[in-house]
């Protein structure tokens, strides 16, 4: 589902009901503000630990005794397809993919 980034940034009630988010576009500043809004929300609710990685293949699967829910900020869509997304689906993880518009991105949108 496409969302208007300006409305998202200005909105105070954010509902993270989805497991996968794609932030893409040509305006780097708008993409960063959208990402920052997600991070601020997770810090306020204290529900998620934030982990920044370059590619989805770098996702750690370490389970600890006191694991929190995780929010992964992923810089690249390299290696991501529908089967990868199916394998990543988890109850306690949210994945945010951040990449500028490219023709390949249309397949995942």
Secondary structure, DSSP 8 states (H G I E B T S, - for coil): ----HHHHHH-S------SEEEEEES-HHHHHHHHHHHHHHHHHHT-EEEEEESSGGG------TT--EEEEEES--TT--HHHHHHH--TTEEEEEEEE--TTHHHH-
